[in-house]
Amino acid sequence: MTYFVYLIGCYTDSKLITYVGYTNNLLKRVNLHNEGKGAKFTKGRKWKIIYYEKYKKKKEALSREIYLKKNRKLRNLIKNKYK
């Protein structure tokens, strides 16, 4: 099975905010976020995929998700590239 680590973003008050997550069905997961059925933080906003990575193992995807969530410098680099 394929797993994805993703970074989604949306603009609020002309500021780009982001969320990092993982899933095995990327488009379905982003649609759930946009329908208000995703994580609590993502409710009420319209999200777009900014960046994603593919992994063959769930453990690798989870490890990378945690790394991206904790590493603000890397997240900001990705974010600034796609503004």
C-alpha positions in Angstrom: 0.0 0.0 0.0 1.1 3.6 -0.7 1.1 6.2 2.0 1.4 10.0 1.6 2.7 12.7 3.9 1.2 16.0 2.8 1.3 19.7 3.5 -1.9 21.5 2.9 -2.4 25.3 3.0 -5.0 28.0 3.1 -5.0 31.8 3.3 -6.5 33.6 6.2 -6.0 37.4 6.5 -3.5 37.2 3.6 -1.3 34.8 5.7 -0.7 31.2 4.5 -1.4 28.7 7.2 -0.4 25.0 6.9 -1.3 21.6 8.2 0.8 18.4 7.9 -0.7 14.9 7.9 -0.5 11.4 6.4 -2.9 9.2 4.6 -3.2 6.3 2.2 -5.7 8.2 0.0 -4.5 11.8 -0.6 -7.4 13.3 -2.6 -10.1 11.7 -0.3 -8.3 13.0 2.8 -8.1 16.6 1.5 -11.7 16.5 0.5 -12.6 15.4 4.1 -10.6 18.4 5.4 -12.5 20.7 3.1 -15.9 19.2 4.2 -15.1 19.8 7.8 -14.5 16.2 8.6 -10.8 16.3 8.9 -8.7 17.3 11.9 -10.2 19.9 14.3 -7.6 22.5 13.2 -8.6 22.2 9.5 -12.4 22.7 10.0 -14.0 25.7 8.3 -11.3 26.4 5.8 -10.7 25.5 2.2 -7.4 23.7 1.8 -5.1 23.1 -1.2 -2.3 20.5 -1.5 1.0 22.4 -1.3 3.4 19.5 -1.1 3.4 15.7 -0.7 5.7 12.7 -0.5 5.0 9.0 -1.2 6.1 6.1 1.0 5.6 2.3 0.8 5.5 1.8 4.5 3.2 3.4 7.0 6.0 3.6 9.6 8.1 5.7 7.2 5.2 8.0 6.5 4.4 8.5 10.2 8.1 9.2 11.0 8.3 11.8 8.2 5.0 13.4 9.3 6.3 13.8 12.8 9.6 15.2 11.5 7.8 17.8 9.3 5.4 18.8 12.1 8.3 19.5 14.4 10.7 21.1 11.9 9.4 24.6 11.4 12.4 25.7 9.3 11.7 23.0 6.7 8.0 23.6 6.7 8.6 27.3 6.1 11.0 26.6 3.3 8.3 24.4 1.6 5.7 27.0 2.4 7.7 29.9 0.9 8.4 28.0 -2.2 4.7 27.6 -3.0 3.4 31.0 -2.0 
